Amino acid sequence: MLIHPDRSCLLVIDIQERMAPVIHQAEQTVSNCAWLIDIANQLDVPVLATEQYPQGLGTTLPSIRERIRPENIIEKIHFSAMSDEEPSRVINAGERNQVILVGMESHVCVLQTALELQQQDREVYIVEDCVSSRSPADKAAALARFRQCGIYVVTREMVAFEWLRCAGTDRFREISKTYLR
């Protein structure tokens, strides 16, 4: 299954101020997520984000928040974004059946959201270099479970090149010059 820019959306799960400092390789994960969000924005792929109980875990990190339209950042209390009414409503409002997931924590909120999206007959893609957990073992277990459940595990470059499709365009040259060095 190829990822199509006009059939997909990017869902950023819980990259929050009090969560990030305890996440394994958080700086690299956040940087990779920002990179993919920037490309999504260049290609008009909708970007949505969730915040798990922001009163306790803080809001979305500024470096991520500044890349996402404020109305597309949605609070949740359930681990799965699809179990909360507002995130589920926003995600289901669009006609995009491919959902690309990035964020924290791989084995909790990302996993539960992915499984519920899959139960709703969505094509779900986990971007391996854009997810993490507090423990590398938890991330590894989550990636194994995604694969066992038939959820696609991809990399950020796989997503970008599938969105772009063709090298001979101005858009490709612009994105390539800035992001694909």
Phi, psi and omega in degrees: 000121175274148178273127182252132181296332181271357178241003185237162170223158179252124180247117182262118186259112162052048174270086193244159187304317183269350178272316187305318183299339182258001182274136177298129180053042183300317183301315179292320179298314180297317178300315178297320178295316179300318178302312182290322177298316179301317179293318177303315179297320178298327185260009180061033172273124181301138178241123177241153178221151175243155174232118178280114176040069185298337177298329180260322185259001181081177181269177178302139179307139181306321182294338175266314182306318183294347181263355187238137178300134184306323181289349178263009175254118192238132178282147175215160174241335175284155177293317176278129176298335182279352178270346176266141185299311186292309177301318180298317180298313182294315181295319182280349181291327180279167180257030183260115185267356176256124181240121178261124184252136173223161172131206189225148343268141185307316188271358181240271187292319178295314181299309183295323176295315180300315181295319178292321176299318179297322177296338177268016178064034173268151169277121186245132181235126176258126180269103189305320181272010177235018174229153176201172177222175176298323183246133175302327179295322178293320177297315180299318179295320178296315180299320178297318180292320176306311182297318179299329183270002178080020176270136184286131175251122185228177174248167181298323178291325176301314179298310183301312182291327176290321175299319184285322176067320191220138183276342188270030182243159175299320180299315178299313181301318180296312180292319180300316181297323185270321191244339190249035180281000000 
